[in-house]
């Protein structure tokens, strides 16, 4: 047996031993290395520590660095406006939580502190189910309260909250600094990614990889739609501005994806002249990086003159005729805006249930932490705040990876403590692992936890706290995970299965609505129906993938749901090809 064959055999054996849900929990994301995020992570942690050490206020440097650390951990590739709102909400809620926690620590006893953390957990749970921005604000309200009750901050009552908010604003400055020279770069890159995904999909037409390529094309279009939704208004779309140009390019991408889907349904390999059409379109319709300075175009992809260009292929099928029409006049007859489908808000019962669960877990964690460490027991309730976030993914996977990252981080701390004693050298360590943490957010939760654990060791050293407490953080992390998993699986053992079934049902309704209405709809309405149907299908796929990463009692249920989604995808593809071919009802 050759070595590659033996490796594949061993991998297959491992997959047979490791349950599927466990393998999905440990799986890392595929993404290019986020260099900018790594730099921001290094600076957001190390610069405050350096300033605090130089000015003789190391504790203030730690609090500012903590605010920067949390902000960098919640950053994303969204438009700068959305990122600024996210970090501002994070900083404000964390500062409010720290103020409440510090007040309880100064003037209250253990009972007051436990009651404050329970109330913070209730409020956090109630707020967190209100959407992505509310989720970030709710979690960091609780995190701020746990730190405030566990770490005495010297100075007046307002110093700690302002320092924490200052750290978040410093990270916000680092995040938004590129806005000065690449203002709409995230949106532009997302739109270009749709054209790239369409080119890859066309190159795989008529091959076994066509279905996956079509799904990736849908995800790329969903991402572009989400990023442009921040600017989704008629005043943006109708102005001669970069955003107006990007909305026009988005409309062309919507038409291109429809034509590409029809070509993939036709099921025959396409010549290179057809495959490169998305690149030619992108060079023509995507606006430059900065107004007045054209973006570099790929070789041979120069924009056409101001006349209706002829496609570089023979349009002899309905799909090719649709592609030729998009090539001649991209975005013609479309006025739709990149508004994502509307979603119903959380039910009152769901808000109340999660608020009670998170509040109860936080109270239990505070009591256990007090029994273990007295006033130093902030780690346990803080870990609960990080873990119990069902909206961020499977709770079991977060708990497992949190434990693995903490164990690895404590092991690295032992190495660092043996090699490094100078505080300036520790700042360098914080910079390195700040970068690791920021990059880990994009790759794997265990990796981000690994970086976070080492940074906490540096913070502890600057606070003059007891280093011997750090190894016990492994035990506390396990206890926090046990509390969260017990609460979650005792009260809602099938929550992700139920959520997946609801997503699949929504996708089924959306594609049937598309099937009924699309043949007689206007171009705008047709594309809106198709966008909603494919988005719902992508959400159903994601919900199934997430549900598959939780331990479940009914594993045979997931293949049934996956087959329903696959049939709905095939139905959407078929109706798309039918409409493109001129089908009317």
Phi and psi in degrees as a GROMACS rama.xvg file:
@    title "Ramachandran Plot"
@    xaxis  label "Phi"
@    yaxis  label "Psi"
@TYPE xy
-70.2389  162.786  UNK-2
-63.5683  -45.6676  UNK-3
-59.5602  -39.3568  UNK-4
-64.4392  -40.6342  UNK-5
-64.3382  -39.826  UNK-6
-64.0068  -41.9385  UNK-7
-65.2534  -37.1149  UNK-8
-64.6112  -42.4954  UNK-9
-65.4118  -38.1671  UNK-10
-63.5867  -40.5261  UNK-11
-64.9278  -38.6614  UNK-12
-62.9934  -41.7063  UNK-13
-63.2963  -41.5558  UNK-14
-64.0822  -30.3786  UNK-15
-72.5468  -28.4144  UNK-16
-83.5811  -44.2064  UNK-17
-81.49  125.342  UNK-18
-58.0593  150.479  UNK-19
-59.8921  -40.8954  UNK-20
-65.2988  -33.0347  UNK-21
-72.1203  -39.8352  UNK-22
-61.6148  -38.7617  UNK-23
-67.7141  -34.7783  UNK-24
-65.1303  -32.7183  UNK-25
-90.9538  -6.47626  UNK-26
-71.44  135.893  UNK-27
-91.4938  154.26  UNK-28
-76.3256  151.095  UNK-29
-98.3397  117.718  UNK-30
-160.441  149.803  UNK-31
-65.3017  154.151  UNK-32
-64.2462  125.12  UNK-33
-82.3385  83.8557  UNK-34
-62.1206  -43.7998  UNK-35
-62.7332  -41.642  UNK-36
-65.033  -38.5489  UNK-37
-63.4791  -41.6885  UNK-38
-63.577  -43.9212  UNK-39
-61.4637  -41.0525  UNK-40
-62.1565  -41.5433  UNK-41
-64.9866  -44.6546  UNK-42
-72.3283  -40.2711  UNK-43
-62.4882  -28.6383  UNK-44
-93.4189  -43.8625  UNK-45
-78.6767  -37.871  UNK-46
-62.4728  -47.3471  UNK-47
-59.9018  -39.2428  UNK-48
-63.09  -41.2406  UNK-49
-64.3492  -45.4752  UNK-50
-64.429  -41.7627  UNK-51
-62.0248  -38.836  UNK-52
-70.1567  -39.2645  UNK-53
-68.3013  -34.694  UNK-54
-91.9584  -2.49099  UNK-55
78.7233  20.9018  UNK-56
-126.495  67.5762  UNK-57
-64.9079  -33.04  UNK-58
-65.9695  -41.7945  UNK-59
-61.3865  -38.55  UNK-60
-61.2136  -37.3023  UNK-61
-65.9703  -44.6061  UNK-62
-64.9663  -42.5722  UNK-63
-63.5698  -43.5976  UNK-64
-62.0624  -34.8434  UNK-65
-64.6364  -42.3144  UNK-66
-61.7116  -41.4483  UNK-67
-65.2845  -38.4966  UNK-68
-61.9426  -47.9167  UNK-69
-63.3819  -39.762  UNK-70
-65.82  -43.7963  UNK-71
-64.0658  -35.9257  UNK-72
-66.4685  -18.5928  UNK-73
-108.163  6.28937  UNK-74
-74.5719  162.112  UNK-75
-151.578  -172.701  UNK-76
-97.5448  23.6711  UNK-77
-72.6594  170.471  UNK-78
-57.4082  154.141  UNK-79
-60.5359  -34.4831  UNK-80
-62.0475  -46.6365  UNK-81
-66.5212  -38.5046  UNK-82
-65.9736  -39.3487  UNK-83
-64.0804  -42.4467  UNK-84
-63.3376  -40.5472  UNK-85
-63.6787  -48.6142  UNK-86
-70.0679  -36.0109  UNK-87
-64.3509  -42.3853  UNK-88
-63.9535  -40.324  UNK-89
-60.4901  -50.334  UNK-90
-63.4934  -43.7605  UNK-91
-64.723  -44.9229  UNK-92
-69.701  -38.8919  UNK-93
-64.2024  -40.2375  UNK-94
-64.4811  -40.7829  UNK-95
-64.452  -42.0916  UNK-96
-63.7994  -41.2311  UNK-97
-63.5454  -40.3318  UNK-98
-61.4197  -45.7581  UNK-99
-64.3726  -44.4521  UNK-100
-65.1792  -42.4959  UNK-101
-65.3001  -36.5793  UNK-102
-64.2803  -42.695  UNK-103
-64.0989  -37.8639  UNK-104
-68.0638  -36.561  UNK-105
-74.57  -41.1867  UNK-106
-115.197  -5.87101  UNK-107
-115.96  174.903  UNK-108
-105.835  -168.077  UNK-109
-60.7262  -36.6554  UNK-110
-66.3959  -42.4274  UNK-111
-63.2692  -42.5065  UNK-112
-62.522  -45.592  UNK-113
-62.9489  -40.8384  UNK-114
-65.0804  -40.2175  UNK-115
-62.0445  -43.5302  UNK-116
-66.8478  -36.7881  UNK-117
-63.6177  -43.7643  UNK-118
-64.3708  -41.947  UNK-119
-61.1497  -38.8966  UNK-120
-64.3842  -40.9696  UNK-121
-61.768  -48.9773  UNK-122
-63.9655  -42.5487  UNK-123
-60.472  -45.6129  UNK-124
-64.287  -39.4384  UNK-125
-64.9099  -42.4921  UNK-126
-74.5096  -37.596  UNK-127
-63.0263  -26.6818  UNK-128
-83.5827  6.39525  UNK-129
-84.3157  1.24119  UNK-130
132.106  175.274  UNK-131
-58.8191  -45.2205  UNK-132
-67.1209  -42.6981  UNK-133
-64.8272  -34.5494  UNK-134
-62.2  -45.2493  UNK-135
-63.0741  -45.2067  UNK-136
-63.4184  -43.8286  UNK-137
-63.8615  -44.3311  UNK-138
-62.6561  -42.2212  UNK-139
-79.9806  -19.4259  UNK-140
-61.1388  -46.0009  UNK-141
-68.9664  -40.3268  UNK-142
-61.7206  -43.3288  UNK-143
-61.5698  -40.0657  UNK-144
-65.1571  -40.4059  UNK-145
-66.0884  -40.8423  UNK-146
-67.2757  -40.9017  UNK-147
-62.175  -34.6782  UNK-148
-82.786  -12.4035  UNK-149
-112.522  -19.3899  UNK-150
-124.97  110.371  UNK-151
-65.8181  126.288  UNK-152
-104.748  118.915  UNK-153
-69.8345  162.354  UNK-154
99.7312  -176.734  UNK-155
-65.3104  168.064  UNK-156
-61.6903  -28.3438  UNK-157
-88.0991  -8.63796  UNK-158
-66.2062  -50.3811  UNK-159
-58.9797  -51.9962  UNK-160
-57.6038  -40.4688  UNK-161
-66.843  -37.8615  UNK-162
-65.0623  -42.96  UNK-163
-64.2714  -44.3083  UNK-164
-63.3511  -37.9502  UNK-165
-62.6837  -38.2561  UNK-166
-63.1717  -41.6286  UNK-167
-64.473  -40.1881  UNK-168
-69.0966  -32.3872  UNK-169
-63.6396  -44.0994  UNK-170
-64.1687  -36.8229  UNK-171
-62.3494  -39.463  UNK-172
-62.5981  -44.5217  UNK-173
-61.6584  -38.3703  UNK-174
-67.8868  -43.9303  UNK-175
-92.1441  -3.38953  UNK-176
-57.4641  -43.0092  UNK-177
-63.0776  -14.3698  UNK-178
-56.2983  -27.5779  UNK-179
-64.3017  -30.6948  UNK-180
-122.478  -7.21358  UNK-181
-142.044  64.8153  UNK-182
-57.3004  -46.93  UNK-183
-114.219  32.7605  UNK-184
-62.3777  -42.5381  UNK-185
-59.4579  -42.8857  UNK-186
-65.5315  -42.2659  UNK-187
-63.2265  -44.8133  UNK-188
-63.7934  -35.4976  UNK-189
-66.9717  -39.9903  UNK-190
-67.022  -44.0838  UNK-191
-60.9906  -35.957  UNK-192
-61.4258  -30.6383  UNK-193
-65.813  -45.441  UNK-194
-63.7343  -39.6352  UNK-195
-63.4525  -43.4015  UNK-196
-65.4118  -36.2697  UNK-197
-65.0917  -38.819  UNK-198
-64.3845  -42.53  UNK-199
-65.0392  -37.7625  UNK-200
-64.4969  -43.373  UNK-201
-63.5573  -34.7575  UNK-202
-69.1622  -19.1679  UNK-203
-104.28  5.45181  UNK-204
-58.84  136.547  UNK-205
77.5659  11.9938  UNK-206
-121.982  166.417  UNK-207
-62.898  -20.6172  UNK-208
-86.3446  7.37977  UNK-209
-65.8815  -41.0092  UNK-210
-63.2305  -46.0996  UNK-211
-64.8267  -39.1469  UNK-212
-64.8581  -38.337  UNK-213
-64.8741  -39.1346  UNK-214
-64.6803  -40.2457  UNK-215
-66.7287  -35.091  UNK-216
-64.0782  -40.3748  UNK-217
-63.5076  -43.8407  UNK-218
-62.3225  -40.635  UNK-219
-62.5407  -41.5645  UNK-220
-67.6233  -37.1903  UNK-221
-60.8987  -43.2946  UNK-222
-62.9717  -45.8978  UNK-223
-61.0743  -40.4442  UNK-224
-63.0725  -42.1777  UNK-225
-63.7854  -43.0898  UNK-226
-70.0033  -37.1864  UNK-227
-78.8578  -15.2272  UNK-228
-62.5921  -25.0794  UNK-229
-60.3886  -30.513  UNK-230
-108.099  18.1998  UNK-231
-78.877  93.115  UNK-232
-155.575  157.975  UNK-233
-62.5161  -34.2911  UNK-234
-66.1568  -33.693  UNK-235
-73.2296  -41.7458  UNK-236
-68.8402  -30.7939  UNK-237
-93.0809  -7.46822  UNK-238
-88.3948  153.522  UNK-239
-84.8029  71.7482  UNK-240
-127.68  166.369  UNK-241
-55.6175  -40.0869  UNK-242
-67.7453  -40.675  UNK-243
-58.72  -41.264  UNK-244
-64.7016  -37.0729  UNK-245
-69.5816  -35.2681  UNK-246
-66.6278  -39.0229  UNK-247
-62.2  -42.2113  UNK-248
-64.8752  -35.4674  UNK-249
-62.9217  -41.9187  UNK-250
-61.6468  -41.05  UNK-251
-63.2729  -38.4101  UNK-252
-65.3509  -37.2424  UNK-253
-60.7842  -45.891  UNK-254
-65.2363  -40.1677  UNK-255
-61.6517  -43.2327  UNK-256
-64.8586  -37.7093  UNK-257
-62.7775  -45.8628  UNK-258
-65.2388  -40.2517  UNK-259
-64.3002  -38.599  UNK-260
-62.6486  -43.0561  UNK-261
-62.3137  -39.9465  UNK-262
-65.392  -35.926  UNK-263
-71.1651  -31.9757  UNK-264
-66.511  -34.3846  UNK-265
-62.2457  -27.5815  UNK-266
74.0695  30.4628  UNK-267
-126.255  146.333  UNK-268
-60.0218  146.292  UNK-269
-109.602  147.17  UNK-270
-71.5014  160.922  UNK-271
-57.1805  -32.5191  UNK-272
-62.4323  -31.8779  UNK-273
-79.5278  -41.6731  UNK-274
-61.4599  -35.1627  UNK-275
-85.5803  1.74165  UNK-276
-58.5763  -44.0454  UNK-277
-57.1662  -37.3229  UNK-278
-66.0322  -41.0834  UNK-279
-63.644  -39.5253  UNK-280
-65.5875  -44.5605  UNK-281
-59.1954  -40.5668  UNK-282
-63.6679  -26.9933  UNK-283
-88.3422  -38.3347  UNK-284
-105.294  -23.0649  UNK-285
-79.2984  125.11  UNK-286
-67.3804  160.655  UNK-287
-67.8501  168.177  UNK-288
-60.0955  -44.2112  UNK-289
-132.631  142.222  UNK-290
-59.3411  134.31  UNK-291
88.8245  -8.1335  UNK-292
-132.073  109.958  UNK-293
-66.2849  147.063  UNK-294
-75.9786  149.6  UNK-295
-65.3098  132.227  UNK-296
-100.828  148.176  UNK-297
-61.8926  151.478  UNK-298
-59.2452  131.997  UNK-299
80.7887  1.30827  UNK-300
-112.897  36.9861  UNK-301
-65.947  147.182  UNK-302
-62.8322  151.437  UNK-303
-80.2408  158.609  UNK-304
-63.4429  174.871  UNK-305
-78.7999  60.6378  UNK-306
-144.359  162.723  UNK-307
-72.6978  108.189  UNK-308
-77.0067  153.104  UNK-309
-90.7199  139.313  UNK-310
-67.5909  149.519  UNK-311
-84.418  35.8697  UNK-312
-155.5  166.473  UNK-313
-91.9314  121.954  UNK-314
-89.0878  89.8357  UNK-315
-115.387  11.0273  UNK-316
-136.146  161.128  UNK-317
-56.1019  -41.6076  UNK-318
-63.6046  -42.3684  UNK-319
-68.864  -34.946  UNK-320
-65.4206  -39.3068  UNK-321
-64.9552  -41.2375  UNK-322
-64.9098  -39.4625  UNK-323
-63.3411  -38.2855  UNK-324
-65.7306  -41.1912  UNK-325
-63.3168  -39.2133  UNK-326
-65.5346  -39.0476  UNK-327
-70.7671  -43.6793  UNK-328
-141.104  75.1234  UNK-329
-63.191  129.619  UNK-330
83.0618  1.33858  UNK-331
-62.7573  141.047  UNK-332
70.099  5.53937  UNK-333
-106.301  135.827  UNK-334
-126.922  8.24425  UNK-335
-65.4873  149.975  UNK-336
-103.018  155.906  UNK-337
-78.4617  52.672  UNK-338
-82.7186  126.416  UNK-339
-72.0267  159.545  UNK-340
-59.7794  148.562  UNK-341
-75.5498  149.837  UNK-342
-125.437  143.975  UNK-343
-72.508  142.841  UNK-344
-71.0002  169.716  UNK-345
-65.7703  145.512  UNK-346
-74.2786  155.038  UNK-347
-59.2269  -40.3721  UNK-348
-63.3257  -38.3771  UNK-349
-67.1258  -41.5874  UNK-350
-60.1834  -48.049  UNK-351
-65.6013  -41.0173  UNK-352
-62.9837  -48.3212  UNK-353
-68.7284  -36.079  UNK-354
-61.5137  -44.6392  UNK-355
-66.3629  -40.5145  UNK-356
-65.0872  -47.3706  UNK-357
-67.3989  -40.4259  UNK-358
-62.1495  -41.5118  UNK-359
-65.8827  -42.3389  UNK-360
-63.7447  -41.0365  UNK-361
-65.6404  -41.1473  UNK-362
-63.3212  -46.1029  UNK-363
-61.4027  -40.9346  UNK-364
-64.4691  -39.7307  UNK-365
-64.5329  -40.6979  UNK-366
-65.2869  -47.3452  UNK-367
-63.0576  -41.1192  UNK-368
-62.8772  -39.2853  UNK-369
-65.9549  -39.5151  UNK-370
-65.1739  -31.9305  UNK-371
-82.4819  -44.6453  UNK-372
-130.285  -2.50299  UNK-373
67.5704  -133.16  UNK-374
-70.6632  -5.7704  UNK-375
-93.2611  11.3821  UNK-376
-89.9876  45.1672  UNK-377
-78.908  -22.3887  UNK-378
-63.922  -41.0845  UNK-379
-66.7878  -53.5206  UNK-380
-65.3967  -29.9199  UNK-381
-64.9014  -39.5114  UNK-382
-65.7352  -38.1563  UNK-383
-58.8335  -43.3167  UNK-384
-60.9641  -39.5475  UNK-385
-70.1842  -38.582  UNK-386
-79.615  -44.0333  UNK-387
-83.4264  72.6169  UNK-388
-131.859  76.5473  UNK-389
-58.7989  -25.4238  UNK-390
-72.0548  -14.4949  UNK-391
-96.8105  2.41494  UNK-392
135.273  -179.186  UNK-393
-58.3318  131.024  UNK-394
-64.6312  -40.3419  UNK-395
-62.0138  -43.3779  UNK-396
-63.8261  -40.6524  UNK-397
-63.9835  -41.4574  UNK-398
-65.1768  -44.9042  UNK-399
-63.0174  -47.9934  UNK-400
-70.4856  -29.5503  UNK-401
-63.6162  -43.4695  UNK-402
-64.8508  -44.6697  UNK-403
-62.9609  -43.8638  UNK-404
-65.2956  -37.2452  UNK-405
-67.3803  -43.0798  UNK-406
-60.7623  -46.8978  UNK-407
-64.3025  -38.3944  UNK-408
-65.4182  -41.3226  UNK-409
-64.8292  -37.531  UNK-410
-62.3097  -42.1359  UNK-411
-66.4292  -34.7477  UNK-412
-60.9766  -39.4678  UNK-413
-61.0476  -39.3496  UNK-414
-67.4326  -44.9263  UNK-415
-63.3519  -44.1212  UNK-416
-62.0698  -32.1529  UNK-417
-74.8806  -34.5657  UNK-418
-93.1034  -28.8324  UNK-419
-122.765  130.424  UNK-420
-127.04  -24.746  UNK-421
-76.6575  136.959  UNK-422
-68.8403  -31.1989  UNK-423
-66.1054  -37.7192  UNK-424
-66.7622  -34.2566  UNK-425
-65.3464  -31.5174  UNK-426
-63.9933  -39.105  UNK-427
-63.2729  -40.3859  UNK-428
-60.6303  -43.8417  UNK-429
-61.3499  -38.9879  UNK-430
-63.867  -44.2471  UNK-431
-62.2759  -47.8079  UNK-432
-81.786  -17.3685  UNK-433
-64.3821  -39.9384  UNK-434
-65.489  -40.4204  UNK-435
-61.9113  -44.853  UNK-436
-62.8761  -46.0945  UNK-437
-63.5724  -39.669  UNK-438
-70.4699  -36.8113  UNK-439
-62.9791  -28.2575  UNK-440
-57.7607  -34.7907  UNK-441
-82.1421  -22.02  UNK-442
-105.457  -55.0667  UNK-443
-160.474  136.944  UNK-444
-64.5936  -34.9495  UNK-445
-64.1566  -37.7386  UNK-446
-67.3582  -42.0705  UNK-447
-65.5817  -37.1807  UNK-448
-66.2847  -37.4726  UNK-449
-58.0418  -49.9017  UNK-450
-63.8572  -40.7788  UNK-451
-61.941  -40.7131  UNK-452
-62.7366  -41.3497  UNK-453
-67.3456  -38.9582  UNK-454
-63.6312  -39.5843  UNK-455
-61.0025  -37.145  UNK-456
-58.8624  -43.5695  UNK-457
-63.5296  -43.1869  UNK-458
-59.4096  -43.9215  UNK-459
-59.3335  -41.0895  UNK-460
-63.7501  -41.1677  UNK-461
-69.4499  -30.41  UNK-462
-77.5349  -10.4891  UNK-463
73.7203  19.856  UNK-464
-78.9368  177.682  UNK-465
-84.2448  116.777  UNK-466
-62.8456  -25.2209  UNK-467
-67.6006  -15.8458  UNK-468
-72.5406  -23.4521  UNK-469
-61.2651  -45.3669  UNK-470
-57.7983  -29.6719  UNK-471
-68.8522  -13.1597  UNK-472
-64.5204  -25.5527  UNK-473
-63.5757  -48.1761  UNK-474
-60.5452  -43.15  UNK-475
-65.8208  -36.5415  UNK-476
-64.1339  -41.4579  UNK-477
-64.1812  -41.8062  UNK-478
-63.0151  -44.77  UNK-479
-60.6222  -43.133  UNK-480
-61.8149  -41.0986  UNK-481
-63.94  -41.0606  UNK-482
-61.2299  -47.9842  UNK-483
-65.6842  -45.5189  UNK-484
-66.2759  -37.8289  UNK-485
-62.9775  -48.5351  UNK-486
-61.7685  -42.4285  UNK-487
-68.3901  -49.5464  UNK-488
-83.2079  -19.5248  UNK-489
-76.2257  -36.1282  UNK-490
-91.6668  -36.2204  UNK-491
-139.231  68.2742  UNK-492
-64.0075  -25.7776  UNK-493
-113.654  27.4121  UNK-494
-60.6286  -43.7373  UNK-495
-72.6105  -31.5416  UNK-496
-65.3013  -42.9545  UNK-497
-63.1696  -43.2653  UNK-498
-63.1562  -39.8299  UNK-499
-63.7531  -41.6452  UNK-500
-63.7644  -38.7374  UNK-501
-65.1048  -40.8825  UNK-502
-64.9147  -41.6879  UNK-503
-64.4479  -41.4803  UNK-504
-63.2898  -40.845  UNK-505
-63.4925  -40.7032  UNK-506
-64.9763  -39.2412  UNK-507
-63.6462  -42.9005  UNK-508
-65.0921  -40.5276  UNK-509
-65.4574  -42.1119  UNK-510
-73.5982  -31.0804  UNK-511
-69.7955  -35.126  UNK-512
-64.0618  -40.816  UNK-513
-62.0462  -41.8267  UNK-514
-63.5747  -40.6898  UNK-515
-72.8079  -41.4446  UNK-516
-98.8916  -27.9069  UNK-517
-59.1302  -43.65  UNK-518
-60.4318  -24.3745  UNK-519
-109.585  8.07107  UNK-520
-89.0791  160.573  UNK-521
-70.2715  163.899  UNK-522
-56.0527  -44.3282  UNK-523
-62.3121  -46.6898  UNK-524
-66.0913  -39.2075  UNK-525
-62.218  -46.4842  UNK-526
-67.066  -34.6475  UNK-527
-65.9728  -42.3438  UNK-528
-61.7735  -43.6388  UNK-529
-67.2437  -41.5302  UNK-530
-60.5709  -43.9509  UNK-531
-64.1726  -43.0301  UNK-532
-63.1591  -48.5759  UNK-533
-68.6959  -32.9002  UNK-534
-65.8987  -44.5113  UNK-535
-61.9254  -36.9537  UNK-536
-65.8698  -41.8731  UNK-537
-62.9461  -39.8221  UNK-538
-65.5666  -37.5555  UNK-539
-64.9055  -41.8784  UNK-540
-59.5567  -44.991  UNK-541
-64.6621  -41.6409  UNK-542
-64.0663  -38.8204  UNK-543
-65.5141  -40.7499  UNK-544
-63.8181  -41.154  UNK-545
-67.9339  -43.6877  UNK-546
-62.6294  -33.421  UNK-547
-69.3126  -13.7157  UNK-548
-91.9292  1.86593  UNK-549
-103.491  145.872  UNK-550
-60.312  134.172  UNK-551
-138.647  154.661  UNK-552
-93.5686  -11.1186  UNK-553
-129.115  70.3835  UNK-554
-65.0579  -21.8122  UNK-555
-73.2335  -13.3364  UNK-556
-72.739  -31.496  UNK-557
-69.0608  -42.7729  UNK-558
-58.2344  -34.1857  UNK-559
-63.7706  -45.3454  UNK-560
-65.9967  -39.9975  UNK-561
-63.0508  -37.5769  UNK-562
-67.0516  -35.9408  UNK-563
-63.6694  -42.2877  UNK-564
-66.2978  -41.5576  UNK-565
-61.5853  -40.8913  UNK-566
-66.0488  -38.8047  UNK-567
-65.5989  -39.4641  UNK-568
-62.5898  -42.9134  UNK-569
-63.3401  -38.324  UNK-570
-64.9184  -41.7595  UNK-571
-62.3632  -44.3015  UNK-572
-61.1202  -40.9602  UNK-573
-66.9601  -43.6228  UNK-574
-68.5233  -32.5481  UNK-575
-62.3448  -47.3139  UNK-576
-63.5346  -36.8553  UNK-577
-64.325  -44.9783  UNK-578
-68.4964  -40.5243  UNK-579
-62.2058  -34.056  UNK-580
-76.4589  -0.908825  UNK-581
97.0255  12.5019  UNK-582
-64.9609  132.63  UNK-583
-132.338  154.709  UNK-584
